[in-house]
Amino acid sequence: MEYRFSDRMQGISGNAIREIFKLLDNPEVVSFAGGMPATDCLPVARFRQMCDRLLSSPDAPVLLQYGATEGYLPLRRRLAEFVGRCGIHGISEDNVLVVTGGQQGIDLTYKIFINPGDAVLVEDPTYLAALHIAKTYQARAIGVRSGEEGIELEDLEAKIKAEHPKIFYIVPNFSNPTGKTLSAEKRKAIAELCAAHGVMVLEDDPYRELRYSGEPLPAIKSFDKAGNCIYLFSFSKTISPAMRVGAVVAEPEVIRKLTVGKQATDVHTATLLQAVAYEFIKDDTLDQQIARSVPLYREKRDVMLEALDRCMPASFTHTRPEGGLFIWGEFDPASKISAKAKFREAVENKVAYVCGNDFFADGRGDNCVRLNFSNETAERIVLGCERLGKLFG
Ligand SMILES: Cc1ncc(COP(=O)(O)O)c(C=O)c1O
């Protein structure tokens, strides 16, 4: 059969990380490639108790029935208060759409705003699914330069003026892939600059609660006076990624359009799992869960930073993230080291990472690596860094 696939799927290969997972079946391979929460942090017992309680209540049938596309009302109401912790105030459930993971929030935002050929600006480098989804909607993804302090505002302004993008996508806290965090001043400047030019800011914030040092910062959305910021939240990194529950916070007009988009995609997010998410945030259960995870992740981050400093050659520099799950490393271009060219050899030598070029809008970044520290033990992190050191030394 000659399949007549759509134009929009032309030239889209699978998500690089999903492909890498296939290579990692060998348990001897130390994997810095994924982005998963630590297995030890998944709240299995708590989850089971909650499901038991929910399914034993007289409301149980509601949780197994079709529900509203906008989401489970108690969860939407609670989320409208919950985002007050990142400075987003004065909103109600009308500003909240529950989505099937933050990823769906990106997809739906592109779905309602993007026509083929429209420009989307992203930080260079950025979360690779933001590039993948842009391709699927036939958008032109254009990278904005990012330095030590994150996105460069002059380049953002220049590209806004030159490309007239509809959306600027950014991960402001402990970015995937770099681990960088934007200052409060830059957040305010982004909200104002994009408002002045009619650009929607898509603020993707799944890592905010995983902070190991420094002070929490207000969301870009907290500076939104024009209604041009969309805030994405997810329970994937703090409760469970398999739960697939996240939320979009935006102006009611945007929420209504997203809701129409979501109806066609999956009708609604699983109600039982939304109810579990509500159980976690109706009191301090989620905060307790986070308080248990943070010291564990902090230790793993510190072990990886120390091991990289010790094992890697002088041509390698890396970020020192205050939270999240990733460290970003770069080999000096003068060294001519290509992490991409070395990838197979790395896996043969039982260590894996994600090559940097998957995160750049124009595919460069062969000299860069993304290293995840959350899902290996401290001993294996050291072992993996030693293997990397031998490979690149
Ligand atoms: C920046 C970023 N956005 C979104 C997602 C997708 O998360 P979710 O599981 O909420 O769909 C991830 C997952 O790794 C991520 O790193």
The ligand as an SDF file (V2000), in Angstrom:
LIG
                    3D

 16 16  0  0  0  0  0  0  0  0999 V2000
    9.2610   21.8880   29.1540 C   0  0  0  0  0  0  0  0  0  0  0  0
    8.2950   20.7550   29.1130 C   0  0  0  0  0  0  0  0  0  0  0  0
    7.0350   20.9960   28.7220 N   0  0  0  0  0  0  0  0  0  0  0  0
    6.1190   20.0130   28.6810 C   0  0  0  0  0  0  0  0  0  0  0  0
    6.4640   18.7200   28.9820 C   0  0  0  0  0  0  0  0  0  0  0  0
    5.4150   17.6620   28.8610 C   0  0  0  0  0  0  0  0  0  0  0  0
    4.9430   17.3790   30.0920 O   0  0  0  0  0  0  0  0  0  0  0  0
    3.5550   16.6500   30.3790 P   0  0  0  0  0  0  0  0  0  0  0  0
    3.9160   15.3150   30.9070 O   0  0  0  0  0  0  0  0  0  0  0  0
    2.8890   17.5540   31.3810 O   0  0  0  0  0  0  0  0  0  0  0  0
    2.8070   16.5750   29.0950 O   0  0  0  0  0  0  0  0  0  0  0  0
    7.7590   18.4140   29.3850 C   0  0  0  0  0  0  0  0  0  0  0  0
    8.1340   17.0350   29.6890 C   0  0  0  0  0  0  0  0  0  0  0  0
    9.2450   16.6450   29.7760 O   0  0  0  0  0  0  0  0  0  0  0  0
    8.7010   19.4700   29.4510 C   0  0  0  0  0  0  0  0  0  0  0  0
    9.9660   19.2490   29.7950 O   0  0  0  0  0  0  0  0  0  0  0  0
  1  2  1  0
  2  3  1  0
  2 15  2  0
  3  4  2  0
  4  5  1  0
  5  6  1  0
  5 12  2  0
  6  7  1  0
  7  8  1  0
  8  9  2  0
  8 10  1  0
  8 11  1  0
 12 13  1  0
 12 15  1  0
 13 14  2  0
 15 16  1  0
M  END
$$$$
